[in-house]
Amino acid sequence: MATVIEVGLSETQRQIVDLTREFARTRIEPQAAEWDRTRHFARDVIDELGRLGFLGMTVPEEYGGMGLDTITYLLALEELAAADAGVAVTVGVHSAIPATMLLRHGTAAQKERWLRPMASGERLCGFALSEPDAGSDAAALRTRAVRDGDQWVLSGTKAWATNGGTADLMVVIARSERGICAFIVPTDAPGYRPGKPEDKMGLRASNTVAITFEEVRLAAQHLLGEEAMGFGYAMEALDVGRLGVATQAVGIARRALEHSVAYCGERKQFDRPIREFQAVQFKLADMATRVEAARALAHAAAARKDRGEDITQHASMAKLFASETAMWVTTQAVQLFGGYGYMRDFPVEKLFRDAKVTEIYEGTSEIQRLIIARELYPRAE
Ligand SMILES: Cc1cc2nc3c(=O)[nH]c(=O)nc-3n(C[C@H](O)[C@H](O)[C@H](O)COP(=O)(O)OP(=O)(O)OC[C@H]3O[C@@H](n4cnc5c(N)ncnc54)[C@H](O)[C@@H]3O)c2cc1C
């Protein structure tokens, strides 16, 4: 279908897209509605993705990953998101934030011990920054890291951690007396207490929990990089994370468009398929244009990243535009389906629910606008 990228792909990109699409078609799509209904986290499917290398897409081959460039990673993520955004966010959080932080700032020993099993899919990872009273103002976080001899002791509560109840490892941001730090926390550490899975509007196949840290003791080598540098590491990794969220949004919007194109060709009113009405054609045209534009913005930012440029502003632009596109496109899709669009039996209402969070997490749309505007005055700050 014309809504899917089919031209201009390299041989590797073609293979990755074909492999992901086939996996999505056979292992994700047939079950996505059921997972959504039952809030089922499909660990077996995530493990299969891991065995195929999809949990190491962003990790260089020297650490056992696929070593893909960022655009190729986004192409694969789009296919997952088009099939089920809950699966895509499970993979996306693991791949973008903790893997980036370990790769850029981990010691050689930390990369061997944690990045390698993450890349091979043996260990699923998540990222815990947000707290009940520190969301947009993440630097106000209160989780404490206290040095006790050659150990660190973590205490506090995190909110809405993706993979927090299902991961093997979490990268946790906490405050020591010298500043904000990042820690690699095995989820079987005594005192690591994930809450009940949240009952979310969308992304219901992903696991989202609060986590309480009750004096979690960690050896010194669990400090990622240097003390007091963790907030900077997290913000840098969030740039990559935001490209992932932008791409999730593109996948959701693309699928809503595909369903709409098919439905408008079949649904008849006034003795004609509704696609023959110009008002419907205009809606479809605007939907298709916005999906292409959102993808282009994400890929342009990814290309900047692979050229080694700073992408803070462009990652925010991509995330802002793609998430608002996903919300707009899925709203139009529900409208085009009419009353059926409002029913759970039809796919577009799930896409509408899944789209909303892309405007919220990894920085709300308001925060993206603040970042974009701030970057317009780099010297004035
Ligand atoms: C499904 C889901 C998964 C998540 N996964 C993770 C995860 O894996 N790890 C993690 O650390 N966090 C995660 N989060 C948390 C997410 O990143 C936060 O919800 C988000 O950053 C917003 O914070 P908040 O919810 O506290 O909203 P608030 O910061 O309280 O914002 C409330 C409203 O005020 C607005 N606002 C706040 N400050 C300003 C300002 N300065 N100017 C203008 N408007 C402002 C916001 O835009 C928003 O509209 C997840 C959240 C959800 C819903």
The ligand as a Gaussian input file, in Angstrom:
#p B3LYP/6-31G(d) Opt

LIG

0 1
 C        2.194000       5.030000      29.763000
 C        3.297000       5.834000      30.361000
 C        4.589000       5.312000      30.373000
 C        5.639000       6.028000      30.939000
 N        6.885000       5.475000      30.978000
 C        7.872000       6.107000      31.660000
 C        9.144000       5.478000      31.840000
 O        9.402000       4.385000      31.326000
 N       10.074000       6.104000      32.593000
 C        9.847000       7.319000      33.167000
 O       10.730000       7.845000      33.832000
 N        8.646000       7.955000      33.000000
 C        7.657000       7.366000      32.267000
 N        6.437000       7.981000      32.121000
 C        6.206000       9.289000      32.738000
 C        6.102000      10.436000      31.729000
 O        7.361000      10.698000      31.151000
 C        5.470000      11.655000      32.439000
 O        4.114000      11.328000      32.646000
 C        5.606000      12.927000      31.646000
 O        6.946000      13.353000      31.593000
 C        4.753000      14.075000      32.237000
 O        4.933000      14.202000      33.607000
 P        3.649000      14.247000      34.570000
 O        2.780000      13.114000      34.198000
 O        4.112000      14.342000      35.954000
 O        2.879000      15.584000      34.158000
 P        3.140000      17.042000      34.756000
 O        4.573000      17.397000      34.672000
 O        2.471000      17.155000      36.087000
 O        2.355000      17.936000      33.706000
 C        0.945000      18.189000      33.787000
 C        0.601000      19.204000      32.702000
 O        1.293000      20.438000      32.965000
 C        2.036000      20.803000      31.822000
 N        3.285000      21.473000      32.233000
 C        4.166000      21.085000      33.202000
 N        5.186000      21.946000      33.271000
 C        4.964000      22.889000      32.309000
 C        5.673000      24.035000      31.880000
 N        6.847000      24.408000      32.411000
 N        5.156000      24.774000      30.867000
 C        3.974000      24.409000      30.287000
 N        3.258000      23.333000      30.656000
 C        3.757000      22.573000      31.646000
 C        2.341000      19.487000      31.109000
 O        2.670000      19.711000      29.748000
 C        1.031000      18.751000      31.307000
 O        0.093000      19.165000      30.362000
 C        5.377000       7.303000      31.512000
 C        4.078000       7.837000      31.477000
 C        3.055000       7.121000      30.917000
 C        1.672000       7.714000      30.900000

